[in-house]
Amino acid sequence: MMEKIFGLIATIGVVASLLVSSWQTRELTRQTAISNGVAGVSAMYNGMERLHQIESLIAAEPWLYGHFYGGTSLPDDEHQRVRVLVIAGMLADVVDYGLVITEASPDIKFYAGWRDYALSLRRTSPAIVHLIEERPKWWAAVAKYWAEHPEQCV
């Protein structure tokens, strides 16, 4: 009789343990999903902050705008050319980052902003096209994305 009672108590203990373990797993899954969502949004915010910093350089010198959004070719003046290429490199870094974080985070993978922006820059910024064609491994995510979407080329 005592053996049956101990067996029943042991069974109840195992069932209770399994229920608690199941609840903990469900909560961990929920908390992980929330954490991943927050991390994705944080990474997106970081990318946007980086983009705004680069665009503040362009806003400070409006003649630069055409080189990134207006299809203006690289300047002949060496000083201006270097300035455009340096900013283009920083902007390519930001777009590369945006493509990487969008692809890496399941919670923001749906976001098409960085992908659209990358394609838009290919159409409107000869400086960025020049840099990425010259050193595709430096901006591998952008180079790969452009190669996967050749129909968007002008």
C-alpha positions in Angstrom: 0.0 0.0 0.0 2.8 2.4 0.9 4.5 1.6 -2.4 1.4 2.7 -4.3 1.2 5.9 -2.3 4.9 6.6 -3.0 4.4 5.7 -6.6 1.4 8.1 -6.9 3.4 10.9 -5.2 6.3 10.3 -7.5 4.0 10.4 -10.5 2.4 13.6 -9.3 5.8 15.1 -8.8 6.9 14.1 -12.4 3.7 15.5 -13.9 4.0 18.7 -11.9 7.7 19.0 -13.0 6.7 18.6 -16.6 3.9 21.2 -16.3 6.3 23.7 -14.7 9.0 23.0 -17.4 6.4 23.4 -20.1 5.3 26.7 -18.7 8.9 27.9 -18.3 9.6 27.0 -21.9 6.6 28.9 -23.2 7.6 31.9 -21.1 11.2 31.7 -22.3 10.0 31.6 -25.9 7.7 34.6 -25.4 10.5 36.6 -23.7 12.9 35.7 -26.5 10.5 36.8 -29.1 10.0 40.2 -27.3 13.8 40.5 -26.8 14.4 39.8 -30.5 11.8 42.4 -31.6 13.3 45.0 -29.3 16.8 44.2 -30.6 15.6 44.5 -34.3 14.0 47.8 -33.6 17.0 49.0 -31.8 19.3 48.0 -34.7 16.9 49.7 -37.1 17.0 52.9 -35.0 20.8 52.7 -34.9 20.9 52.5 -38.7 18.6 55.5 -39.1 20.7 57.5 -36.7 23.8 56.7 -38.8 22.0 57.7 -42.0 20.9 61.0 -40.4 24.5 61.7 -39.5 25.6 61.2 -43.1 22.7 63.2 -44.4 23.6 66.1 -42.1 27.0 66.3 -43.9 25.1 66.6 -47.2 22.7 69.1 -45.8 25.6 71.3 -44.5 26.9 71.5 -48.1 23.9 71.4 -50.5 26.1 71.0 -53.6 26.7 67.4 -52.4 23.0 66.4 -52.7 23.2 65.8 -56.5 26.1 63.4 -56.0 23.9 61.1 -53.9 20.3 61.7 -54.9 20.5 63.5 -58.3 22.7 61.3 -60.5 25.5 63.9 -60.6 28.8 62.4 -61.6 32.0 62.6 -59.6 33.5 66.1 -59.5 36.6 66.9 -61.5 38.0 69.1 -58.7 40.2 66.7 -56.6 39.2 68.3 -53.2 35.5 68.0 -54.0 36.0 64.5 -55.5 37.6 63.2 -52.3 34.8 64.8 -50.2 32.1 63.0 -52.3 34.0 59.7 -52.2 34.5 59.8 -48.5 30.9 60.6 -47.8 29.9 57.9 -50.3 31.9 55.4 -48.4 30.2 56.3 -45.2 26.8 56.1 -46.8 27.7 52.8 -48.3 28.7 51.5 -44.8 25.3 52.6 -43.5 23.3 51.0 -46.3 25.4 47.8 -46.0 24.6 47.8 -42.2 20.9 48.3 -42.9 20.8 45.4 -45.3 22.6 43.1 -42.9 20.5 43.9 -39.9 17.3 43.7 -41.9 18.2 40.3 -43.1 19.5 39.1 -39.8 16.5 40.0 -37.7 13.4 38.0 -38.3 11.3 40.6 -36.7 12.3 43.4 -39.1 12.9 41.2 -42.2 9.7 42.4 -43.7 11.0 46.0 -43.7 11.9 46.9 -47.3 13.2 50.4 -46.6 16.9 49.6 -46.7 16.5 47.4 -49.8 14.6 50.1 -51.7 17.1 52.7 -50.5 20.0 50.5 -51.8 18.4 50.2 -55.2 17.6 53.9 -55.3 21.2 54.9 -54.5 22.4 52.6 -57.4 20.2 54.7 -59.7 21.0 58.2 -58.3 24.6 58.0 -56.9 27.4 57.4 -59.4 29.9 57.9 -56.5 28.4 55.0 -54.5 28.2 52.8 -57.6 31.9 53.6 -58.3 33.0 52.6 -54.8 31.0 49.4 -54.6 32.1 48.3 -58.1 35.7 49.1 -57.2 35.6 47.2 -53.8 32.5 44.9 -53.6 33.9 43.0 -50.7 34.0 46.1 -48.5 30.2 46.5 -49.0 29.4 42.9 -49.6 25.7 43.1 -48.6 25.1 46.0 -51.0 27.1 44.3 -53.8 25.2 41.1 -53.3 21.8 42.8 -53.2 22.5 44.7 -56.4 23.7 41.6 -58.1 20.5 39.8 -57.1 18.4 42.7 -58.6 19.9 43.6 -61.9 16.6 44.5 -63.4 16.6 47.6 -61.3 19.7 49.0 -63.1 19.5 52.0 -65.2 
